[in-house]
Amino acid sequence: MKVIKDRGNGVAPFAFDPAELGRQYRRLPLTVLADLAELCFADQPTYDPDPRLDARQQGRRDVWLHINQYLKLTSEQLERIYEGRGQVLTTEEEFLDG
């Protein structure tokens, strides 16, 4: 099933298959996911007293939540990503199998 997504920013809408997009996200290496988890405040507060930094950090967190939505990871898998920053945890196949 293709979904037409209008970005609402004047850029032409694009079509994508959510199931295929999820499969593509799940092909990301663990080191990439761990890096994104850290960059996107996956398991840490985003608050900053500077409203501009706070908004930027919340935007990064939104990116992680979007990625996680397509990955459909379990809490155990997320914990392994959070703990594995900067190191290779296991193979992607073992990771996704639990």
N, C-alpha and C positions, 0 to 999 in steps of 0.2 A: 504494500500500500504506500503510495507516494503522498507526501504531505507538501503542500505549497506554503512556504513560510514568507510572510511579508515582514521585513525588518523594520518597517515604519520609519525609515530614514532616507527615503527617496531612492534607495538602491533597488534595482530590480529584484523581485522575489525569486527564490530558488526552490527547486523541488528536491526532496530527499526521502529516503526510505529509513524510518527510525530503526528498524531491525538491523539493517545493514550498517547504519551509523554505529549502533551498539557493538556490532562485531568488529568494526574498525577500531573503536576505542579499546576493546579488550585485547587488541594486538599490541598495544603500547608496552614497551619493556618496563619492568618494575622500577628501574632506575629513573625513568622518565616520570612515572607516577609518583615516586617518592619525592622527586624534585618539585613537581607541581603541587603536591600536598604541602610542602614547606612554603613555597612561594605564595600559595593561595590561602594560607591560614586555615588549613583543613581541620586542625585539632587545637587551635589556639584562639584566644579572643582577638577581635579585629579593632577594638576600641583604641582610639588615640585622641588626646585632648585637642589636637589640631583637626578641625573639621574636614580639611582637604585630605589629610592623610587617612583619617577615619573612613571617608567615602571611598578613597582608592583601595584601602584594605578590604572594605566590604565588597567592592566590585570584584576583587580577586577571589574572595570567598564565594561569591556567586558563580564564578567560573568553575571552581572546584565542585560545587553542588550540581552544576549542569553536567560536568563530566561524570560524577558519581551516579547521577540519574541514569545515564546510558550504560555505565559499567554494571550496575545492579550488584554491587559488592556486598558481601555479608559483613557484619561487624568484626568478625575474626580476620577477614581479609583486609579490611581497613586498618585494623590494629597492626597487622604485619607491615603494611605500607608505612604507617606512621613511625614504627620502630626501626624501619630499614633505611632511613635517610642516609644517603652517601655510601650505601653498600648493596651488594647483590644478595637478596634474600634466598632465592631459589630459582628454578626455571619458571617461566611463565605458565607452562602446562601444570606443574605441581601447584603453583599458587592458585590458579583458577579452579583446580579440582578441590581445593580446600586444604 
